[in-house]
C-alpha cells in the first residue's frame, strides 16, 4: 500500500462522516430536569447517565448535541422531543 492510497482512504472516511446531522436540545425555563432526562432516555435511547449529563450541559451552556446520525434516523427522535415539550432542532 503506497502513501497515496492511505491518504485517499482517510479522505473518503472524513467525507462520509460529514453527512451526519445532529439533534440540538435547547434550554428552557419550563421543563424539569427529570422530564428532560426521561425524554432523552425515551427518544434518544440514552442511558440515565448520558441523559443527566446532557440535561446539565443544556442547563449551563444553553444547548447540547444529544444525538448524531442520518437525518431520517433523527427526524422521529426530534419529533418525540418536541412532542414532549422540549426545544430541539436537527442541524
N, C-alpha and C positions, 0 to 999 in steps of 0.2 A: 504494500500500500504506500503510495507516494504521499508527500506532504500536501500536494494539491488536492488529492481525493479526500483527505482527512478534513481539510478546511471546508470543502464543499459540503460534507456531511454535517458539520456544525452549523452552517448557514441554513440548511434545509430544516433542521430541528428548530432553530430560532424562528423561522417563518411560520411553522405550524403552530407554535405556541402563541404567536401574536394574534391569531384568530379568536382567542378566548375573550369572553366578556366577564363582567363582574356584577354581582348584586351589591350595591352600596346601601347600607342602612344608616338613616339619619336620626339624630337625637330629637326628642320632643319633650314637652313638659306634661304629657298626658299619661303615657303608659308606665306601668311599674316595672321594676327590674324583673320580677317573677314572670310577668306577662311576656316581656321581650325574650327572656330565657326560654320559656316554654314554646313560644312561637318559633324560635330558631331551632330548637330540638325537633319540632314537628315539621316545619317547612324545609329546613336545610339539612336535616339529619345530623345535626351537631351532637357531640357528647355534651353532657351537662357542663363540663369544664370549659369546652370551647364556647358554648353559648354564654356562659358567665363572663368569660374574658372579652368576648365581642361586646356584650352589653356595657361593660366597664369602659372599654375604649370609646364606644359611641357616646357614653355619658360625658367623658372628659375631653374627647377630641372633636365631638360633634358629628362624626361619621366613621364608618368602618366597612371595609370589604368583608362580607360574610360568606360569599360563595363565588367560585370562579369556574367557568366552564363554557360550553357552547350555548348560544342564545336559546335554542329550542329546549335545552335542558333547564335553563334558568327561568324562562318565562313563567311556567306554572308555579315554581317556587316563589318567585317575586309576587305573583298574584296572591298566593296564600298569605304572604306577609302583609300585603296591602289590605286584604280582607280582614286580617286580624287587627287592623287599625294602625299599623306601623307605617313609617315613611321610608320607602325604599325605591330604588330605580336600578335598571340594568344599564351599565355603561360599557 
